[in-house]
Amino acid sequence: MKEKILTEKYLSDLIAEAFVVKEFVKNKFTHLSSEQINWKFDKNKWSIAQCLEHLIISDNAYFLEIEKSISGIKEKDKKGENYFKSGFLGKLFLFYTDPNSSKKFEAVDAFKPSDNIMTANIFNSFNEHQNKLMSLLEDCRNLNLSATKVAHPVNRLIKFRLGDFFNLIITHEKRHLLQAEKVVNHQFFPKQVLVA
């Protein structure tokens, strides 16, 4: 990422990326059966549905922190800067969250998906969830993305620049959607049974 980027372009790019994530889920997974979205090649690995549920659970916690941060901004401080610059902490977390990073992290218990069998409703939930993310991004067009800080819901002592926090959410989504795609591409993934 460039050192500085126009705030308007930065937010527009993130909204576009969030939409791409939404369409990826729609095109890649929504045609699958209940058996397929709940299938795991290892009992210690997540299914496609669990990957999506994890994102919904964790991102909802992130959305809450963003909403708290935005609502606490005084009117005089709402004027945004023309440019956004990523902070050190944001860059560090983005590096380790990147889908191509070999570094693995175990999700905290509060963000872990359930072991219950899930239905296709998980796709509707994710679609609504992604619409909310794009709406939040739109709501921040007039905010200072560098000066506005957002606490991490797991450790509130860790605070990110708002612009970095949004980027982390989408990068985290991409990481787990790659994980879900690997499930589909597994050699033992159950094939769709066509009913005559």
PLY file of the C-alpha trace (Angstrom):
ply
format ascii 1.0
element vertex 196
property float x
property float y
property float z
element edge 195
property int vertex1
property int vertex2
end_header
0.00 0.00 0.00
1.18 3.53 -0.79
2.28 5.70 2.10
-0.57 8.13 1.48
-3.77 7.67 -0.48
-6.69 9.97 -1.14
-9.35 9.27 1.48
-12.14 9.22 -1.09
-10.29 6.69 -3.24
-9.29 4.62 -0.22
-12.90 4.24 0.92
-14.18 3.64 -2.60
-11.57 0.90 -3.08
-12.57 -0.76 0.21
-16.27 -0.64 -0.71
-15.41 -2.23 -4.05
-13.39 -4.94 -2.30
-16.23 -5.63 0.15
-18.59 -6.01 -2.81
-16.16 -8.41 -4.52
-16.10 -10.51 -1.32
-19.91 -10.55 -1.28
-20.06 -11.66 -4.93
-17.35 -14.26 -4.39
-19.44 -15.95 -1.70
-22.54 -15.76 -3.88
-20.85 -17.25 -6.96
-18.60 -19.78 -5.26
-20.72 -21.24 -2.46
-24.45 -20.47 -2.61
-25.23 -23.27 -5.08
-23.82 -25.89 -2.72
-25.95 -28.33 -0.73
-26.27 -28.43 3.06
-24.03 -31.49 3.10
-21.35 -29.67 1.13
-21.28 -26.44 3.15
-21.04 -28.44 6.39
-18.41 -30.91 5.13
-14.97 -30.98 6.79
-11.96 -32.95 5.60
-10.63 -32.99 9.15
-12.56 -32.74 12.43
-10.18 -30.01 13.56
-10.72 -27.92 10.43
-13.63 -25.63 9.60
-16.34 -26.22 7.03
-17.40 -23.57 4.51
-20.37 -22.66 6.74
-18.11 -22.36 9.79
-15.74 -20.04 7.94
-18.68 -17.77 7.12
-20.12 -17.94 10.63
-16.73 -17.03 12.09
-16.60 -13.94 9.87
-20.12 -12.91 10.85
-19.38 -13.33 14.57
-16.02 -11.57 14.55
-17.02 -8.79 12.17
-20.16 -7.99 14.16
-17.89 -7.38 17.15
-15.69 -5.16 14.96
-18.74 -3.28 13.63
-19.84 -2.54 17.19
-16.44 -1.01 18.00
-16.57 1.09 14.83
-20.04 2.35 15.70
-18.90 3.21 19.24
-15.92 5.10 17.86
-17.95 7.02 15.27
-20.70 7.96 17.72
-18.11 9.34 20.13
-16.61 11.80 17.64
-17.38 15.42 18.38
-18.93 17.41 15.54
-15.91 19.70 15.24
-13.63 16.68 14.72
-15.68 15.06 11.95
-14.03 16.90 9.08
-11.93 14.33 7.28
-8.48 14.79 5.80
-7.92 14.46 2.08
-5.42 11.66 2.61
-5.21 8.49 4.67
-1.93 7.06 5.92
-1.73 3.59 7.43
-0.24 3.32 10.93
2.49 0.97 12.15
0.08 -1.29 14.05
-2.26 -1.49 11.08
0.57 -2.44 8.73
1.79 -5.09 11.16
-1.61 -6.74 11.58
-2.31 -6.53 7.85
0.97 -8.32 7.15
0.04 -11.26 9.38
-3.63 -11.30 8.31
-2.82 -11.34 4.59
-4.35 -14.42 2.89
-0.91 -15.34 1.53
0.72 -15.22 4.95
1.83 -18.61 6.28
1.35 -17.40 9.85
-1.60 -19.16 11.49
-3.64 -17.87 14.42
-6.25 -19.70 16.44
-9.50 -17.80 16.77
-10.41 -16.69 20.28
-13.25 -18.72 21.80
-15.75 -15.87 21.46
-15.20 -15.79 17.70
-15.22 -19.54 17.07
-18.12 -20.95 15.01
-20.51 -23.51 16.39
-20.42 -27.22 15.56
-24.10 -27.18 14.64
-25.24 -28.19 11.17
-25.97 -24.97 9.28
-28.42 -24.29 6.45
-28.29 -22.03 3.40
-29.53 -19.21 5.68
-25.84 -18.62 6.47
-25.54 -17.05 3.00
-28.39 -14.62 3.65
-26.78 -13.68 6.96
-23.42 -13.10 5.30
-25.01 -11.05 2.52
-26.74 -8.76 5.06
-23.53 -8.60 7.04
-21.53 -7.48 4.00
-24.16 -4.86 3.15
-23.70 -3.44 6.65
-19.94 -3.27 6.16
-20.38 -1.30 2.94
-22.88 0.98 4.67
-20.42 1.67 7.49
-17.73 2.52 4.96
-20.11 4.97 3.26
-20.90 6.56 6.64
-17.21 7.34 7.17
-16.62 9.39 4.03
-16.45 12.65 6.01
-14.36 11.32 8.89
-10.67 11.55 9.57
-9.62 7.93 8.98
-6.18 8.48 10.49
-7.12 10.37 13.64
-10.21 8.30 14.48
-9.18 5.29 16.58
-11.00 1.97 17.02
-10.31 -0.50 19.84
-9.92 -4.19 19.12
-12.85 -6.02 20.78
-10.60 -8.76 22.20
-8.04 -6.38 23.70
-9.28 -2.81 24.00
-5.77 -1.58 24.77
-4.96 -2.24 21.09
-6.26 0.63 18.99
-6.14 1.02 15.22
-6.68 3.89 12.86
-10.21 3.63 11.49
-8.91 3.26 7.93
-6.65 0.38 8.94
-9.44 -1.29 10.89
-11.69 -1.42 7.85
-8.85 -2.80 5.76
-8.17 -5.47 8.40
-11.81 -6.58 8.34
-11.79 -7.13 4.58
-8.35 -8.75 4.58
-9.51 -11.09 7.35
-12.56 -11.97 5.25
-10.39 -12.77 2.24
-8.17 -15.00 4.37
-11.07 -17.16 5.54
-12.76 -17.25 2.14
-9.52 -18.66 0.76
-9.75 -21.24 3.55
-13.33 -22.03 2.50
-12.29 -22.30 -1.14
-9.67 -24.87 -0.18
-12.48 -26.99 1.29
-14.31 -26.94 -2.07
-11.11 -27.84 -3.90
-10.26 -30.75 -1.60
-10.02 -34.07 -3.42
-12.60 -35.70 -1.14
-15.10 -32.83 -1.20
-18.56 -34.39 -1.82
-19.79 -33.87 -5.34
-23.20 -32.38 -6.08
-25.79 -35.11 -6.58
-28.07 -34.27 -9.48
-31.68 -35.40 -9.03
-33.33 -36.61 -12.27
0 1
1 2
2 3
3 4
4 5
5 6
6 7
7 8
8 9
9 10
10 11
11 12
12 13
13 14
14 15
15 16
16 17
17 18
18 19
19 20
20 21
21 22
22 23
23 24
24 25
25 26
26 27
27 28
28 29
29 30
30 31
31 32
32 33
33 34
34 35
35 36
36 37
37 38
38 39
39 40
40 41
41 42
42 43
43 44
44 45
45 46
46 47
47 48
48 49
49 50
50 51
51 52
52 53
53 54
54 55
55 56
56 57
57 58
58 59
59 60
60 61
61 62
62 63
63 64
64 65
65 66
66 67
67 68
68 69
69 70
70 71
71 72
72 73
73 74
74 75
75 76
76 77
77 78
78 79
79 80
80 81
81 82
82 83
83 84
84 85
85 86
86 87
87 88
88 89
89 90
90 91
91 92
92 93
93 94
94 95
95 96
96 97
97 98
98 99
99 100
100 101
101 102
102 103
103 104
104 105
105 106
106 107
107 108
108 109
109 110
110 111
111 112
112 113
113 114
114 115
115 116
116 117
117 118
118 119
119 120
120 121
121 122
122 123
123 124
124 125
125 126
126 127
127 128
128 129
129 130
130 131
131 132
132 133
133 134
134 135
135 136
136 137
137 138
138 139
139 140
140 141
141 142
142 143
143 144
144 145
145 146
146 147
147 148
148 149
149 150
150 151
151 152
152 153
153 154
154 155
155 156
156 157
157 158
158 159
159 160
160 161
161 162
162 163
163 164
164 165
165 166
166 167
167 168
168 169
169 170
170 171
171 172
172 173
173 174
174 175
175 176
176 177
177 178
178 179
179 180
180 181
181 182
182 183
183 184
184 185
185 186
186 187
187 188
188 189
189 190
190 191
191 192
192 193
193 194
194 195
